[in-house]
């Protein structure tokens, strides 16, 4: 299946449906420009969420309604969160210190 066939198939599937799409870690506008036609805007309340580390990229994407700049968690909080999710709350049994 070619890229265009895949885009067309996805567009046909999503037509007149309400959807949420998450595109994680976008690094350039060309990635969005390639696939944006796969997501029809049928006024059904659908949303597309992008994540990127590049604020200028987020602002350059057309029809962007909100750009949220998030700060990284401190290392100890990030480790605790990771352990809670990965080990079901048993983060005390695991240490990130070598």
VOBA-1610 file (N, C-alpha, C; in pm, whole numbers, padded with zeros to 5 digits, always signed):
BEGIN
Unk+00085-00118+00000Unk+00000+00000+00000Unk+00090+00124+00000Unk+00063+00217-00088Unk+00141+00340-00094Unk+00096+00436+00016Unk+00176+00540+00039Unk+00140+00641+00138Unk+00005+00704+00104Unk-00015+00736-00022Unk-00142+00799-00063Unk-00260+00705-00043Unk-00242+00578-00070Unk-00350+00482-00047Unk-00382+00469+00101Unk-00279+00470+00183Unk-00299+00462+00328Unk-00372+00585+00380Unk-00331+00702+00334Unk-00397+00827+00374Unk-00543+00824+00331Unk-00570+00780+00210Unk-00707+00773+00160Unk-00791+00674+00240Unk-00733+00560+00273Unk-00806+00459+00351Unk-00839+00511+00491Unk-00744+00578+00553Unk-00767+00633+00686Unk-00872+00744+00681Unk-00863+00829+00581Unk-00961+00937+00566Unk-01102+00881+00548Unk-01115+00780+00465Unk-01247+00717+00444Unk-01299+00653+00573Unk-01211+00592+00650Unk-01252+00530+00775Unk-01298+00634+00877Unk-01227+00746+00883Unk-01259+00849+00983Unk-01373+00942+00942Unk-01411+00939+00816Unk-01514+01031+00766Unk-01642+01018+00849Unk-01692+01130+00894Unk-01815+01141+00974Unk-01805+01070+01110Unk-01684+01048+01157Unk-01664+00991+01290Unk-01596+01094+01379Unk-01615+01077+01506Unk-01546+01161+01604Unk-01422+01084+01649Unk-01307+01150+01646Unk-01182+01081+01678Unk-01086+01173+01753Unk-00993+01109+01823Unk-00881+01179+01886Unk-00755+01110+01834Unk-00666+01188+01778Unk-00540+01137+01725Unk-00427+01201+01806Unk-00332+01122+01850Unk-00214+01174+01920Unk-00092+01144+01835Unk-00023+01249+01794Unk+00101+01237+01718Unk+00214+01278+01812Unk+00293+01182+01850Unk+00394+01204+01953Unk+00531+01232+01893Unk+00596+01335+01945Unk+00735+01367+01915Unk+00757+01405+01768Unk+00679+01500+01720Unk+00693+01549+01583Unk+00817+01639+01576Unk+00903+01615+01478Unk+01028+01691+01468Unk+01032+01788+01351Unk+00939+01775+01256Unk+00939+01873+01148Unk+00800+01885+01087Unk+00776+01998+01024Unk+00645+02027+00966Unk+00614+01930+00852Unk+00715+01883+00783Unk+00691+01792+00671Unk+00619+01665+00714Unk+00646+01618+00835Unk+00576+01499+00883Unk+00426+01525+00889Unk+00388+01641+00940Unk+00247+01678+00945Unk+00191+01702+00806Unk+00266+01772+00723Unk+00220+01803+00587Unk+00192+01676+00508Unk+00263+01570+00538Unk+00245+01443+00467Unk+00114+01374+00505Unk+00076+01380+00633Unk-00039+01301+00677Unk-00164+01380+00711Unk-00158+01512+00709Unk-00273+01591+00755Unk-00400+01565+00674Unk-00386+01526+00551Unk-00504+01502+00467Unk-00579+01374+00505Unk-00518+01293+00591Unk-00584+01171+00635Unk-00691+01198+00740Unk-00691+01320+00796Unk-00781+01351+00906Unk-00888+01450+00862Unk-01006+01400+00828Unk-01111+01489+00779Unk-01166+01578+00891Unk-01204+01698+00855Unk-01268+01789+00950Unk-01416+01794+00915Unk-01493+01709+00980Unk-01636+01697+00952Unk-01720+01768+01057Unk-01657+01853+01137Unk-01727+01923+01246Unk-01795+01825+01340Unk-01725+01716+01370Unk-01778+01614+01462Unk-01716+01626+01601Unk-01633+01727+01622Unk-01568+01744+01751Unk-01438+01668+01765Unk-01380+01627+01655Unk-01254+01553+01659Unk-01139+01644+01701Unk-01034+01582+01754Unk-00916+01656+01797Unk-00791+01583+01755Unk-00687+01662+01728Unk-00554+01608+01700Unk-00459+01673+01799Unk-00383+01591+01869Unk-00288+01639+01969Unk-00148+01608+01920Unk-00063+01710+01920Unk+00077+01694+01881Unk+00163+01707+02005Unk+00270+01631+02009Unk+00374+01661+02107Unk+00502+01686+02028Unk+00577+01784+02073Unk+00705+01817+02011Unk+00790+01889+02114Unk+00918+01883+02097Unk+01009+01957+02184Unk+01041+02094+02126Unk+00991+02120+02007Unk+01025+02242+01934Unk+00906+02338+01935Unk+00913+02442+02017Unk+00798+02533+02029Unk+00770+02605+01898Unk+00873+02639+01821Unk+00848+02706+01693Unk+00775+02615+01596Unk+00798+02486+01605Unk+00726+02390+01521Unk+00579+02387+01559Unk+00550+02382+01687Unk+00411+02379+01733Unk+00336+02503+01686Unk+00401+02617+01691Unk+00337+02741+01651Unk+00321+02753+01499Unk+00403+02681+01424Unk+00399+02693+01278Unk+00294+02604+01213Unk+00240+02509+01286Unk+00139+02420+01229Unk+00007+02494+01220Unk-00049+02495+01100Unk-00173+02570+01077Unk-00287+02516+01163Unk-00381+02602+01193Unk-00499+02569+01273Unk-00466+02525+01415Unk-00353+02570+01466Unk-00317+02538+01604Unk-00396+02629+01696Unk-00473+02569+01786Unk-00553+02652+01874Unk-00484+02678+02008Unk-00406+02584+02056Unk-00338+02602+02183Unk-00200+02538+02178Unk-00102+02609+02229Unk+00032+02553+02245Unk+00064+02560+02394Unk+00087+02445+02453Unk+00121+02437+02595Unk+00267+02399+02607Unk+00342+02479+02679Unk+00483+02447+02704Unk+00494+02384+02842Unk+00536+02259+02844Unk+00549+02186+02969Unk+00694+02182+03013Unk+00714+02185+03141Unk+00848+02173+03197Unk+00871+02029+03239Unk+00994+01985+03228Unk+01028+01849+03270Unk+01015+01837+03422Unk+00979+01719+03467Unk+00975+01693+03610Unk+01118+01686+03664Unk+01136+01722+03791Unk+01267+01697+03852Unk+01297+01547+03846Unk+01423+01511+03841Unk+01462+01372+03820Unk+01399+01277+03921Unk+01398+01315+04048Unk+01342+01224+04149Unk+01191+01205+04131Unk+01120+01310+04092Unk+00976+01297+04068Unk+00949+01214+03942Unk+01031+01233+03840Unk+01016+01154+03717Unk+01039+01006+03746Unk+01142+00977+03826Unk+01173+00838+03859Unk+01059+00776+03941Unk+01007+00851+04037Unk+00897+00800+04119Unk+00774+00773+04032Unk+00742+00864+03943Unk+00628+00845+03854Unk+00648+00722+03765Unk+00767+00710+03708Unk+00798+00594+03624Unk+00780+00464+03703Unk+00837+00459+03821Unk+00829+00336+03901Unk+00686+00305+03943Unk+00610+00408+03976Unk+00471+00385+04014Unk+00392+00325+03898Unk+00418+00372+03778Unk+00346+00320+03661Unk+00401+00185+03616Unk+00533+00172+03616Unk+00595+00049+03567Unk+00584-00066+03666Unk+00590-00035+03795Unk+00593-00140+03897Unk+00472-00133+03989Unk+00366-00070+03943Unk+00238-00064+04015Unk+00252-00010+04157Unk+00322+00100+04169Unk+00331+00168+04297Unk+00441+00119+04389Unk+00516+00019+04348Unk+00620-00036+04434Unk+00754+00031+04408Unk+00754+00164+04404Unk+00875+00236+04368Unk+00982+00233+04476Unk+00948+00200+04599Unk+01049+00196+04705Unk+01143+00077+04690Unk+01097-00026+04621Unk+01180-00147+04604Unk+01283-00130+04494Unk+01273-00023+04418Unk+01362-00002+04304Unk+01436+00129+04325Unk+01563+00131+04294Unk+01641+00253+04310Unk+01704+00290+04178Unk+01713+00420+04151Unk+01780+00464+04029Unk+01925+00499+04056Unk+01972+00477+04177Unk+02113+00500+04210Unk+02192+00372+04185Unk+02306+00386+04121Unk+02390+00268+04093Unk+02488+00246+04205
//
